[in-house]
Amino acid sequence: MFVCLCTGATSEMVADVVATGAVTSKQVAAACGAGADCGRCRHTLRAIIAAGTTENLHALPNRRANAAEEKAAFGRMTCTGGCDSDCQHAAMVNTAVG
């Protein structure tokens, strides 16, 4: 599964980095890029680090199952410069839906 959409890093890539000794999200970011951009994946990165091995990935939270709830809770990503959600600026904020 994709963990970081900014870099295209998968859970397997992150688990491999963790298996080589990474114990923080900053170390994972330095090794494969995951978590270095917007930061939305850092919670999942920490869960993979805690799981420690590829065999324990089934214990990770199912983000796809909660996608609708997450979208409702966080709203739409909006650039602080007025761009749309596909903007590449770092200054993105969540806006409420509704």
N, CA, C and O atoms as CSV, one atom per row, in Angstrom:
chain,resi,resn,atom,element,x,y,z
A,1,MET,N,N,0.844,-1.175,0.000
A,1,MET,CA,C,0.000,0.000,0.000
A,1,MET,C,C,0.891,1.242,0.000
A,1,MET,O,O,1.990,1.237,0.554
A,2,PHE,N,N,0.397,2.291,-0.628
A,2,PHE,CA,C,1.139,3.543,-0.614
A,2,PHE,C,C,1.013,4.176,0.765
A,2,PHE,O,O,-0.075,4.240,1.336
A,3,VAL,N,N,2.126,4.634,1.283
A,3,VAL,CA,C,2.155,5.312,2.575
A,3,VAL,C,C,2.277,6.809,2.353
A,3,VAL,O,O,1.572,7.592,2.989
A,4,CYS,N,N,3.159,7.207,1.462
A,4,CYS,CA,C,3.421,8.617,1.187
A,4,CYS,C,C,3.092,8.908,-0.271
A,4,CYS,O,O,3.807,8.472,-1.174
A,5,LEU,N,N,2.018,9.639,-0.495
A,5,LEU,CA,C,1.632,9.974,-1.861
A,5,LEU,C,C,2.538,11.039,-2.464
A,5,LEU,O,O,2.648,11.136,-3.686
A,6,CYS,N,N,3.177,11.827,-1.635
A,6,CYS,CA,C,4.089,12.861,-2.141
A,6,CYS,C,C,5.279,12.241,-2.867
A,6,CYS,O,O,5.724,12.752,-3.895
A,7,THR,N,N,5.789,11.135,-2.326
A,7,THR,CA,C,6.987,10.511,-2.899
A,7,THR,C,C,6.706,9.169,-3.549
A,7,THR,O,O,7.577,8.621,-4.225
A,8,GLY,N,N,5.505,8.626,-3.361
A,8,GLY,CA,C,5.177,7.315,-3.903
A,8,GLY,C,C,5.761,6.169,-3.098
A,8,GLY,O,O,5.850,5.046,-3.596
A,9,ALA,N,N,6.157,6.433,-1.867
A,9,ALA,CA,C,6.742,5.394,-1.017
A,9,ALA,C,C,5.657,4.436,-0.531
A,9,ALA,O,O,4.576,4.859,-0.121
A,10,THR,N,N,5.961,3.143,-0.584
A,10,THR,CA,C,5.022,2.118,-0.144
A,10,THR,C,C,5.374,1.631,1.259
A,10,THR,O,O,6.456,1.903,1.779
A,11,SER,N,N,4.431,0.906,1.855
A,11,SER,CA,C,4.675,0.350,3.188
A,11,SER,C,C,5.835,-0.633,3.160
A,11,SER,O,O,6.578,-0.744,4.136
A,12,GLU,N,N,5.998,-1.348,2.048
A,12,GLU,CA,C,7.114,-2.282,1.930
A,12,GLU,C,C,8.451,-1.544,1.905
A,12,GLU,O,O,9.419,-1.984,2.525
A,13,MET,N,N,8.499,-0.418,1.184
A,13,MET,CA,C,9.730,0.385,1.142
A,13,MET,C,C,10.089,0.877,2.541
A,13,MET,O,O,11.242,0.797,2.965
A,14,VAL,N,N,9.085,1.385,3.247
A,14,VAL,CA,C,9.326,1.910,4.590
A,14,VAL,C,C,9.745,0.781,5.528
A,14,VAL,O,O,10.659,0.955,6.334
A,15,ALA,N,N,9.086,-0.379,5.432
A,15,ALA,CA,C,9.446,-1.516,6.281
A,15,ALA,C,C,10.882,-1.957,6.016
A,15,ALA,O,O,11.594,-2.345,6.942
A,16,ASP,N,N,11.308,-1.899,4.755
A,16,ASP,CA,C,12.696,-2.248,4.428
A,16,ASP,C,C,13.671,-1.275,5.083
A,16,ASP,O,O,14.713,-1.682,5.597
A,17,VAL,N,N,13.327,0.024,5.061
A,17,VAL,CA,C,14.178,1.039,5.685
A,17,VAL,C,C,14.241,0.802,7.197
A,17,VAL,O,O,15.305,0.915,7.806
A,18,VAL,N,N,13.097,0.474,7.791
A,18,VAL,CA,C,13.051,0.192,9.226
A,18,VAL,C,C,13.887,-1.051,9.541
A,18,VAL,O,O,14.585,-1.096,10.553
A,19,ALA,N,N,13.810,-2.051,8.670
A,19,ALA,CA,C,14.580,-3.284,8.886
A,19,ALA,C,C,16.087,-3.033,8.845
A,19,ALA,O,O,16.863,-3.786,9.433
A,20,THR,N,N,16.496,-1.969,8.145
A,20,THR,CA,C,17.925,-1.648,8.080
A,20,THR,C,C,18.376,-0.778,9.243
A,20,THR,O,O,19.554,-0.436,9.345
A,21,GLY,N,N,17.419,-0.409,10.144
A,21,GLY,CA,C,17.825,0.295,11.350
A,21,GLY,C,C,17.191,1.641,11.617
A,21,GLY,O,O,17.475,2.239,12.655
A,22,ALA,N,N,16.339,2.154,10.728
A,22,ALA,CA,C,15.689,3.441,10.981
A,22,ALA,C,C,14.709,3.294,12.140
A,22,ALA,O,O,13.911,2.357,12.169
A,23,VAL,N,N,14.772,4.221,13.097
A,23,VAL,CA,C,13.885,4.150,14.259
A,23,VAL,C,C,13.069,5.425,14.465
A,23,VAL,O,O,12.292,5.511,15.416
A,24,THR,N,N,13.234,6.411,13.591
A,24,THR,CA,C,12.446,7.646,13.660
A,24,THR,C,C,11.914,7.977,12.277
A,24,THR,O,O,12.447,7.513,11.269
A,25,SER,N,N,10.852,8.789,12.235
A,25,SER,CA,C,10.300,9.195,10.942
A,25,SER,C,C,11.300,10.061,10.172
A,25,SER,O,O,11.296,10.055,8.941
A,26,LYS,N,N,12.148,10.799,10.875
A,26,LYS,CA,C,13.178,11.599,10.191
A,26,LYS,C,C,14.196,10.707,9.498
A,26,LYS,O,O,14.651,11.019,8.398
A,27,GLN,N,N,14.557,9.593,10.139
A,27,GLN,CA,C,15.495,8.659,9.515
A,27,GLN,C,C,14.860,7.989,8.296
A,27,GLN,O,O,15.530,7.771,7.287
A,28,VAL,N,N,13.573,7.664,8.391
A,28,VAL,CA,C,12.866,7.085,7.247
A,28,VAL,C,C,12.833,8.094,6.107
A,28,VAL,O,O,13.077,7.736,4.955
A,29,ALA,N,N,12.530,9.359,6.421
A,29,ALA,CA,C,12.487,10.404,5.397
A,29,ALA,C,C,13.838,10.563,4.709
A,29,ALA,O,O,13.902,10.736,3.492
A,30,ALA,N,N,14.907,10.506,5.481
A,30,ALA,CA,C,16.244,10.641,4.904
A,30,ALA,C,C,16.576,9.468,3.985
A,30,ALA,O,O,17.288,9.638,2.995
A,31,ALA,N,N,16.065,8.286,4.307
A,31,ALA,CA,C,16.400,7.091,3.536
A,31,ALA,C,C,15.557,6.912,2.281
A,31,ALA,O,O,16.081,6.517,1.239
A,32,CYS,N,N,14.246,7.197,2.361
A,32,CYS,CA,C,13.391,6.931,1.193
A,32,CYS,C,C,12.486,8.094,0.810
A,32,CYS,O,O,11.761,8.005,-0.181
A,33,GLY,N,N,12.512,9.180,1.574
A,33,GLY,CA,C,11.723,10.360,1.243
A,33,GLY,C,C,10.355,10.416,1.893
A,33,GLY,O,O,9.766,11.492,1.983
A,34,ALA,N,N,9.834,9.285,2.350
A,34,ALA,CA,C,8.499,9.262,2.949
A,34,ALA,C,C,8.462,10.144,4.194
A,34,ALA,O,O,9.297,10.001,5.087
A,35,GLY,N,N,7.496,11.051,4.251
A,35,GLY,CA,C,7.354,11.928,5.401
A,35,GLY,C,C,8.124,13.225,5.310
A,35,GLY,O,O,8.071,14.043,6.229
A,36,ALA,N,N,8.840,13.426,4.218
A,36,ALA,CA,C,9.672,14.622,4.096
A,36,ALA,C,C,8.914,15.828,3.550
A,36,ALA,O,O,9.391,16.956,3.671
A,37,ASP,N,N,7.735,15.611,2.947
A,37,ASP,CA,C,7.015,16.725,2.337
A,37,ASP,C,C,5.887,17.236,3.231
A,37,ASP,O,O,6.149,17.969,4.185
A,38,CYS,N,N,4.658,16.871,2.947
A,38,CYS,CA,C,3.517,17.467,3.658
A,38,CYS,C,C,3.328,16.942,5.078
A,38,CYS,O,O,2.781,17.653,5.921
A,39,GLY,N,N,3.764,15.722,5.363
A,39,GLY,CA,C,3.688,15.184,6.714
A,39,GLY,C,C,2.448,14.387,7.056
A,39,GLY,O,O,2.364,13.851,8.161
A,40,ARG,N,N,1.474,14.285,6.150
A,40,ARG,CA,C,0.252,13.538,6.455
A,40,ARG,C,C,0.517,12.063,6.723
A,40,ARG,O,O,-0.301,11.402,7.363
A,41,CYS,N,N,1.633,11.538,6.252
A,41,CYS,CA,C,1.917,10.107,6.410
A,41,CYS,C,C,2.727,9.793,7.666
A,41,CYS,O,O,2.990,8.622,7.939
A,42,ARG,N,N,3.120,10.779,8.418
A,42,ARG,CA,C,4.021,10.514,9.549
A,42,ARG,C,C,3.412,9.607,10.612
A,42,ARG,O,O,4.131,8.831,11.240
A,43,HIS,N,N,2.102,9.691,10.823
A,43,HIS,CA,C,1.444,8.799,11.780
A,43,HIS,C,C,1.597,7.347,11.323
A,43,HIS,O,O,1.906,6.467,12.127
A,44,THR,N,N,1.382,7.107,10.040
A,44,THR,CA,C,1.527,5.757,9.495
A,44,THR,C,C,2.983,5.313,9.542
A,44,THR,O,O,3.265,4.148,9.820
A,45,LEU,N,N,3.912,6.231,9.274
A,45,LEU,CA,C,5.337,5.888,9.365
A,45,LEU,C,C,5.681,5.423,10.773
A,45,LEU,O,O,6.382,4.427,10.953
A,46,ARG,N,N,5.188,6.147,11.765
A,46,ARG,CA,C,5.473,5.769,13.151
A,46,ARG,C,C,4.871,4.401,13.489
A,46,ARG,O,O,5.447,3.644,14.270
A,47,ALA,N,N,3.710,4.086,12.899
A,47,ALA,CA,C,3.097,2.774,13.127
A,47,ALA,C,C,3.940,1.667,12.500
A,47,ALA,O,O,4.088,0.592,13.082
A,48,ILE,N,N,4.490,1.924,11.320
A,48,ILE,CA,C,5.351,0.936,10.670
A,48,ILE,C,C,6.625,0.752,11.481
A,48,ILE,O,O,7.092,-0.372,11.669
A,49,ILE,N,N,7.180,1.849,11.958
A,49,ILE,CA,C,8.382,1.759,12.797
A,49,ILE,C,C,8.069,0.934,14.046
A,49,ILE,O,O,8.866,0.087,14.447
A,50,ALA,N,N,6.917,1.178,14.656
A,50,ALA,CA,C,6.530,0.435,15.858
A,50,ALA,C,C,6.323,-1.047,15.553
A,50,ALA,O,O,6.687,-1.908,16.354
A,51,ALA,N,N,5.740,-1.338,14.398
A,51,ALA,CA,C,5.527,-2.736,14.011
A,51,ALA,C,C,6.866,-3.428,13.806
A,51,ALA,O,O,7.031,-4.596,14.156
A,52,GLY,N,N,7.817,-2.703,13.240
A,52,GLY,CA,C,9.185,-3.191,13.139
A,52,GLY,C,C,9.514,-4.137,12.017
A,52,GLY,O,O,10.657,-4.171,11.562
A,53,THR,N,N,8.558,-4.903,11.557
A,53,THR,CA,C,8.848,-5.869,10.499
A,53,THR,C,C,7.719,-5.905,9.488
A,53,THR,O,O,6.596,-5.500,9.787
A,54,THR,N,N,8.012,-6.385,8.305
A,54,THR,CA,C,7.008,-6.517,7.252
A,54,THR,C,C,5.898,-7.469,7.683
A,54,THR,O,O,4.749,-7.285,7.283
A,55,GLU,N,N,6.210,-8.474,8.482
A,55,GLU,CA,C,5.209,-9.446,8.925
A,55,GLU,C,C,4.116,-8.804,9.772
A,55,GLU,O,O,2.999,-9.320,9.827
A,56,ASN,N,N,4.416,-7.699,10.427
A,56,ASN,CA,C,3.438,-7.056,11.302
A,56,ASN,C,C,2.651,-5.947,10.613
A,56,ASN,O,O,1.919,-5.217,11.281
A,57,LEU,N,N,2.782,-5.800,9.294
A,57,LEU,CA,C,2.087,-4.717,8.601
A,57,LEU,C,C,0.573,-4.864,8.673
A,57,LEU,O,O,-0.138,-3.863,8.589
A,58,HIS,N,N,0.054,-6.093,8.826
A,58,HIS,CA,C,-1.393,-6.283,8.919
A,58,HIS,C,C,-1.973,-5.610,10.162
A,58,HIS,O,O,-3.181,-5.386,10.228
A,59,ALA,N,N,-1.152,-5.291,11.129
A,59,ALA,CA,C,-1.608,-4.647,12.358
A,59,ALA,C,C,-1.747,-3.134,12.205
A,59,ALA,O,O,-2.223,-2.464,13.122
A,60,LEU,N,N,-1.339,-2.589,11.062
A,60,LEU,CA,C,-1.401,-1.144,10.853
A,60,LEU,C,C,-2.839,-0.687,10.665
A,60,LEU,O,O,-3.681,-1.474,10.232
A,61,PRO,N,N,-3.136,0.562,10.980
A,61,PRO,CA,C,-4.491,1.068,10.785
A,61,PRO,C,C,-4.862,1.041,9.313
A,61,PRO,O,O,-4.033,1.330,8.451
A,62,ASN,N,N,-6.120,0.691,9.025
A,62,ASN,CA,C,-6.603,0.644,7.649
A,62,ASN,C,C,-7.080,2.034,7.257
A,62,ASN,O,O,-8.227,2.402,7.510
A,63,ARG,N,N,-6.197,2.797,6.643
A,63,ARG,CA,C,-6.517,4.183,6.290
A,63,ARG,C,C,-7.587,4.248,5.213
A,63,ARG,O,O,-8.385,5.186,5.202
A,64,ARG,N,N,-7.625,3.265,4.296
A,64,ARG,CA,C,-8.629,3.284,3.238
A,64,ARG,C,C,-10.029,3.144,3.828
A,64,ARG,O,O,-10.956,3.808,3.366
A,65,ALA,N,N,-10.201,2.296,4.836
A,65,ALA,CA,C,-11.508,2.090,5.456
A,65,ALA,C,C,-12.011,3.367,6.112
A,65,ALA,O,O,-13.220,3.578,6.211
A,66,ASN,N,N,-11.106,4.213,6.557
A,66,ASN,CA,C,-11.487,5.446,7.244
A,66,ASN,C,C,-11.400,6.677,6.350
A,66,ASN,O,O,-11.480,7.802,6.842
A,67,ALA,N,N,-11.237,6.481,5.049
A,67,ALA,CA,C,-11.019,7.611,4.145
A,67,ALA,C,C,-12.193,8.584,4.142
A,67,ALA,O,O,-11.982,9.797,4.168
A,68,ALA,N,N,-13.433,8.074,4.111
A,68,ALA,CA,C,-14.598,8.961,4.083
A,68,ALA,C,C,-14.690,9.769,5.371
A,68,ALA,O,O,-14.976,10.966,5.340
A,69,GLU,N,N,-14.446,9.109,6.508
A,69,GLU,CA,C,-14.472,9.818,7.788
A,69,GLU,C,C,-13.365,10.858,7.851
A,69,GLU,O,O,-13.571,11.968,8.343
A,70,GLU,N,N,-12.185,10.494,7.347
A,70,GLU,CA,C,-11.061,11.426,7.363
A,70,GLU,C,C,-11.361,12.642,6.495
A,70,GLU,O,O,-11.073,13.773,6.886
A,71,LYS,N,N,-11.939,12.411,5.316
A,71,LYS,CA,C,-12.255,13.522,4.424
A,71,LYS,C,C,-13.274,14.451,5.078
A,71,LYS,O,O,-13.147,15.673,4.997
A,72,ALA,N,N,-14.274,13.877,5.721
A,72,ALA,CA,C,-15.288,14.694,6.384
A,72,ALA,C,C,-14.692,15.485,7.540
A,72,ALA,O,O,-15.065,16.634,7.775
A,73,ALA,N,N,-13.766,14.865,8.258
A,73,ALA,CA,C,-13.173,15.526,9.417
A,73,ALA,C,C,-12.190,16.615,9.024
A,73,ALA,O,O,-12.141,17.670,9.656
A,74,PHE,N,N,-11.413,16.365,7.989
A,74,PHE,CA,C,-10.353,17.294,7.634
A,74,PHE,C,C,-10.730,18.264,6.529
A,74,PHE,O,O,-10.087,19.302,6.373
A,75,GLY,N,N,-11.755,17.946,5.765
A,75,GLY,CA,C,-12.150,18.843,4.702
A,75,GLY,C,C,-11.251,18.755,3.496
A,75,GLY,O,O,-10.674,17.703,3.217
A,76,ARG,N,N,-11.131,19.833,2.791
A,76,ARG,CA,C,-10.387,19.894,1.547
A,76,ARG,C,C,-9.080,20.627,1.779
A,76,ARG,O,O,-9.046,21.655,2.455
A,77,MET,N,N,-7.992,20.089,1.211
A,77,MET,CA,C,-6.708,20.774,1.318
A,77,MET,C,C,-6.744,22.014,0.425
A,77,MET,O,O,-7.075,21.924,-0.757
A,78,THR,N,N,-6.415,23.131,0.978
A,78,THR,CA,C,-6.434,24.389,0.248
A,78,THR,C,C,-5.115,25.117,0.457
A,78,THR,O,O,-4.622,25.233,1.579
A,79,CYS,N,N,-4.560,25.599,-0.629
A,79,CYS,CA,C,-3.309,26.348,-0.543
A,79,CYS,C,C,-3.592,27.710,0.078
A,79,CYS,O,O,-4.607,28.337,-0.223
A,80,THR,N,N,-2.703,28.159,0.934
A,80,THR,CA,C,-2.879,29.470,1.552
A,80,THR,C,C,-2.686,30.590,0.540
A,80,THR,O,O,-3.007,31.746,0.817
A,81,GLY,N,N,-2.160,30.246,-0.635
A,81,GLY,CA,C,-2.000,31.229,-1.700
A,81,GLY,C,C,-3.206,31.308,-2.619
A,81,GLY,O,O,-3.209,32.090,-3.569
A,82,GLY,N,N,-4.255,30.490,-2.344
A,82,GLY,CA,C,-5.476,30.544,-3.129
A,82,GLY,C,C,-5.537,29.531,-4.260
A,82,GLY,O,O,-6.481,29.559,-5.049
A,83,CYS,N,N,-4.561,28.639,-4.363
A,83,CYS,CA,C,-4.556,27.624,-5.413
A,83,CYS,C,C,-5.532,26.505,-5.059
A,83,CYS,O,O,-6.119,26.512,-3.977
A,84,ASP,N,N,-5.708,25.536,-5.977
A,84,ASP,CA,C,-6.584,24.403,-5.692
A,84,ASP,C,C,-5.829,23.288,-4.975
A,84,ASP,O,O,-4.666,23.459,-4.611
A,85,SER,N,N,-6.484,22.151,-4.770
A,85,SER,CA,C,-5.893,21.060,-3.994
A,85,SER,C,C,-4.721,20.386,-4.692
A,85,SER,O,O,-3.992,19.628,-4.052
A,86,ASP,N,N,-4.513,20.636,-5.987
A,86,ASP,CA,C,-3.389,20.044,-6.703
A,86,ASP,C,C,-2.139,20.917,-6.637
A,86,ASP,O,O,-1.132,20.612,-7.277
A,87,CYS,N,N,-2.199,21.976,-5.885
A,87,CYS,CA,C,-1.086,22.910,-5.750
A,87,CYS,C,C,0.142,22.226,-5.159
A,87,CYS,O,O,0.013,21.320,-4.335
A,88,GLN,N,N,1.315,22.649,-5.569
A,88,GLN,CA,C,2.554,22.066,-5.069
A,88,GLN,C,C,3.203,22.916,-3.978
A,88,GLN,O,O,4.318,22.614,-3.551
A,89,HIS,N,N,2.532,23.967,-3.522
A,89,HIS,CA,C,3.080,24.808,-2.462
A,89,HIS,C,C,3.118,24.053,-1.144
A,89,HIS,O,O,2.308,23.155,-0.916
A,90,ALA,N,N,4.034,24.404,-0.297
A,90,ALA,CA,C,4.155,23.753,1.008
A,90,ALA,C,C,3.137,24.299,2.009
A,90,ALA,O,O,2.867,23.655,3.023
A,91,ALA,N,N,2.574,25.461,1.740
A,91,ALA,CA,C,1.683,26.113,2.700
A,91,ALA,C,C,0.235,25.687,2.476
A,91,ALA,O,O,-0.594,26.494,2.054
A,92,MET,N,N,-0.070,24.428,2.755
A,92,MET,CA,C,-1.419,23.903,2.593
A,92,MET,C,C,-2.096,23.854,3.962
A,92,MET,O,O,-1.454,23.561,4.971
A,93,VAL,N,N,-3.387,24.141,3.986
A,93,VAL,CA,C,-4.150,24.055,5.224
A,93,VAL,C,C,-5.425,23.259,4.960
A,93,VAL,O,O,-5.903,23.210,3.826
A,94,ASN,N,N,-5.973,22.642,5.993
A,94,ASN,CA,C,-7.248,21.939,5.886
A,94,ASN,C,C,-8.367,22.938,6.096
A,94,ASN,O,O,-8.320,23.755,7.015
A,95,THR,N,N,-9.383,22.866,5.231
A,95,THR,CA,C,-10.544,23.719,5.400
A,95,THR,C,C,-11.744,22.837,5.677
A,95,THR,O,O,-11.830,21.725,5.156
A,96,ALA,N,N,-12.657,23.313,6.479
A,96,ALA,CA,C,-13.819,22.519,6.861
A,96,ALA,C,C,-14.744,22.306,5.676
A,96,ALA,O,O,-14.900,23.182,4.825
A,97,VAL,N,N,-15.352,21.133,5.634
A,97,VAL,CA,C,-16.339,20.818,4.609
A,97,VAL,C,C,-17.693,21.227,5.149
A,97,VAL,O,O,-17.999,21.018,6.323
A,98,GLY,N,N,-18.508,21.818,4.270
A,98,GLY,CA,C,-19.868,22.113,4.703
A,98,GLY,C,C,-20.097,23.511,4.788
A,98,GLY,O,O,-21.198,23.937,5.141
